[in-house]
Amino acid sequence: MSETGKPLALVTGASRGIGAALAVRLAQAGYHLILTARTEAGLIETDDRIQALAGTATIAPLDLLKGEDIDKLAEAVGARWEGLDLLVLNAAMLGTLSPLVHVPPREFEQVVALNLVAQWRLIRAFDTLLRRARGAVVAITSGVAAGGRAYWGPYAASKAGLETLVGTYADEMKALGVRALIVDPGGTRTAMRALAYPGEDPASLKPADVVADRIAGRLAVGLPAGLSRLVIGRDGTVVAGG
């Protein structure tokens, strides 16, 4: 709970796309938001949207590739709040889509560092606060994580690893009250999607607000112990986990 008596949610990658949309939607649902991303200007825009809806948020610019900074943020949050009700693992990078053997080692390492290692650092750093609040972890994945897909090697591998990581944590937390939800948002109108599919008509995709609504709706129903999964179709319909 925050000092205002609201449940507390931390959203990574909250400066744009699904992260920003979900942060705004959670604020509407009564959460106090901690907004993190590398770009402070984008976080201010999200905060402005939240304030326009009479919501509340705290901006915390953060480079997730700096693990020590993740630990420092967790210490700062723990010094101000008793627990964390919701941790949203949304921030990710696509990398270059190319044959696996053509991927530069440095780029492969960066994709895995952000999409997988940083997510472990977040879970590790906020574990105590999540357990105090009997909170939940929401992790944004991708359909390419299942079985691999040509030219998507680093991104697909990192997302498959993220699913296993979150599933492991959820299983370990069953008796301690922390639940987890893996979300496959499907095709969504975001900047990352435009990079991956430059020839695609963005008007054919659902906006990020639809994904945010589906996630918020699933959270409102309540998550069972352990791991749950939510799969959203291109048109915004819930394919699985509704």
N, C-alpha and C positions, 0 to 999 in steps of 0.2 A: 504493500500500500504506500502511496505517496503521502506527503504531509497534508494534502488536501482531502485525504480519505479515499482517493481514487485508486483503482488498481494501477500498477506500474508496468509499462511495456517499453522495451528497448528494440528499436528497429534499425538494422544496418542497411546501408544503401538507400537511405530515406530521402535523398535529394531529388530523385526522379523515378519514373516508371512505377513498377509494382510496389516498391518500398515506400515511395511518397504517397501513393494512393492508399495503401494499407494503413499507414500512419494516420492519415486524415480520417479514414473510416473507423479506426480504433478510438480516435479522439471523440468522434461522434457517439461511440458506444460507451463513453465514460472513462476511458483510460487517460492517465497522464503519460505523455510520450517522452522518451529519451531518443532524440534523433541523431543518428551517426552517419557520416559519409566523409569522404575526403574534401568535398567541395562545400565550403561554408555558405557561399551564395545560394546554392541549391537548397541547403537546409533552411536558410532564412525564408525562402519562397514557400517551403512546406510549412514552416512555422506560421507564416502569414495566413496560409489557407486554414490552418487549425484555429488560429485566433479569430478569424472571420466567422467561424462556426461556434465561437465561445468555448473552444477547447483550450487545453493547456499543454505546453511542451517545454522541454529543455534541450538546447542545442549542444552537441558534443562532437565537434569535428574530430575525425579519427582515421588514421591510415592503418588498415587492418594488417598490412604487411609488417608492421612494427609490433611484435608480440608483447614487448614490455609496455607499450602504450595501452594495449588491451587490459593488461593487469592493473595499470594505474587507473583506468576508467572504472574497473570493477571496485577498486578500493574507494574511489570517490563516490560511487553510487552507494556502496555499503555504509559509508560514513554519513550519508544523508537519508537513506531509506532502509527500512527493516528487511525488505525482501523484494524480489523481482517476480511479478506475476506472469510475465510473458517475454520470451526472448525470440525475436524473429531473425533468422539467419537468411538474409536476402541478398546481400552484396556478393557479386561475382564478376568475373571477367571471361570473355569469350575466347580470346586468343585468335590466332589466324587459322582459318579452315584450310587445311592442306593435307596431303598424304602424311601419314604418321612419321615416316622416316625422314621427311623434309622439315619437320618442326625443329627450329633452333633449340638446343638444350636450355638456354636461358629462358626462353618463352615458356617451354613446358614447365620448368621449375616455378615460374611466376604464377601460372594458372593454377597449379596444384597448391602453391603457397597460399593464395587467396581463397580459392574455392574449397579447399579441404583443411589445410593446416591451420589457417586463421579461424576456421569454424570450430576446430577442436580447442584452440586457445580461448575462444569465447565461452564455450561450454565449460571448460575447466575453470575459467576465471569467475564465472557467474553461478557455478554449481551451488555454493553455500546459500546464496540469495534465492535461487530457485527452490531449493529444498525448504528454506524457511517459509516461503509463500505457498509451497505445494503448487508451484507454477507449471508452465508449459513451454515447450520449445516448438517453434514452427520453422521448418526448413524448406526453402524453395528449391526444387529439383528440376529435371527436364526429362522429356520422353526419350532423349538420346542416351540416357544413363542405362537403359535396359539393353544389354547385349552388345552395345557399341554400334557405331554408325560410321561409314567411310567419311574421312576428312574431318571428323569431329573428335579425334583421339584425346587430346589433353582435357578438353572440356567434358567430354562424356566420361572419361575415367575419373575426373575429379568429382563429378556429380554422383557417379556410382559409389565412390568412396564416401561421399557425404551421406548418402542414404544408409550405408552400413554403419557409419559412425553414429548417426542419430538413432538408428535402430538399436545399437549396442547400449547407448546411454539410456534409452527408454526401457530396455529390458532390465538394466541395473537399477533403475529408479522405481520399478513397479511397486515395491513395498514402501517407498518413501514419498509417494504421492506426486512425483513430477511426471507429467505426460508429454508425449511428442506427436506432432503431426507433420508428415511429409506431404508437400503440395506440388503436384505437377500442373502448372497453370495452363498448359497447352499454348497454341499460337496466340500471342497477345501483342498489341500495338505498342512496342517499346523501342528504344534506341538500339538495344542489343539485337532484337529481332530484325531490325532494318539492316544491321551490319551482316547478319547471317544470311538474309534473303533480300539482297538489294533490288531485285526485280519484282518483288511482291507488292501488290497493292495494299497499302496499310488500311484502306477502308474496308478490306475483306476480313480484318481481324477485330476482335473485341478490344475495347479499351481496358487499361489497367484497373479502372474503377470497378469493372465487373468482377475481376479476380479478387479484388479487395472485399467486395460484398460477399462473395462465396466463402472466403476464409473467415470473415467476421461472423457470418451465419453459422458456420461449422463450430466455431469457438463458443458461440452463444448457446448452442445445444449442449455443449460439454463434451470433453474428450474422455474416453475410457482409460483405464490403466494401461500402460505400455504404449505401443506404437499404433497410430492410425494413419490412414492415407486418404488424400483428397485429389482426385483427378478431374480437371476441368476441360471441357471440349473447346474447340476453336470458336464455337458460337456462344460459349458461356454456360452451356448446360453442364450439370454435374454428371460425369461419366461413372465415377465410383467414389464411394465414401460420403455420400450425402446424408 
